[in-house]
Amino acid sequence: MGMLDGKVAIVTGAGNGVGRGEAVLLAAHGAKVVVNDLGGSVAGEGGGDTRVAEEVVEVIRSRGGEAVANFDDVSDFAGAANIIRTALDTYGRLDVLVNNAGILRDRMMFSMTPEDFDAVVKVHLYGTWNTMHHASVYWRNESKAGRRPSASVVNTVSSAGLQGQASQINYGAAKAGIAAMTIIASLELARYGVRVNAIGPGGFTRMVAQAMRDIEVRNPEDYETFNPMNPMNSAPAVVWLASDESKPVTGQVLRMVGNSLCVYQPWQMGEEFFATDREGNPTQWDPADVGRILGRYHFRTMNPGIDAQRRA
């Protein structure tokens, strides 16, 4: 018995790297998988190479799993609807949506064109929203019809968005946006039986190879022993998030790279300070006091003794 027996999953961008590893492992745990891939380049150019998704389907079937290929573009609203429809028409249901599709157009901000920015945001941010929208319509209707699902969405984020990375302002902005969408979607869909979480993966993929030319990019299922840079290393977290064992968990952003697992902490307020007058009444901040408070309590750049002398 697999953790996902009887479930139907969609994995977007599943033709290579992280998405491919996720699709293969989901199927290994019993899920029927819609393998979506446009068949384009890392930069989002071209497309239409059906062999990319079909090869993953063949790998899954050769291992005793069930899968079907889909070649629609997640950045197209109607195309995203067709991805969802492929699962419903083929298997009669949808339980898991894994949003992994993405492209990369790295440039420093002063060299980046509007087209570079728009293309990346369209695939990552809009693509994630497009599929979540259509899937949520289906799950909401199922819930209202008395068939409350136990469904899961797993989105893909990156340290480029949550920690920052020069030359990836478009990619990082999209990934940070996906983290925010994940939290908001979890609040909106909980009442309908849908969990929404995100995973930050890693490994040697086609995207990484754009910056590190000397790495070896291999299919994730071809690694014979553990390798910290196998892009399939994050797939176990996706399987667990897709399973009913994760029912209490929603609105979380995980990072799984190599053999490391942690949970990202969202933006949160630190220690709070209030401006008051000498009598303790609320008042507007003095700009000098803003710097004094931040310097002493946040940046730790001011010696408390010196600060006390200045105020005296």
Order of alpha helices (4+ residues) and beta strands (2+ residues): beta-alpha-beta-alpha-beta-alpha-beta-alpha-alpha-beta-alpha-beta-alpha-alpha-beta-beta-alpha-alpha
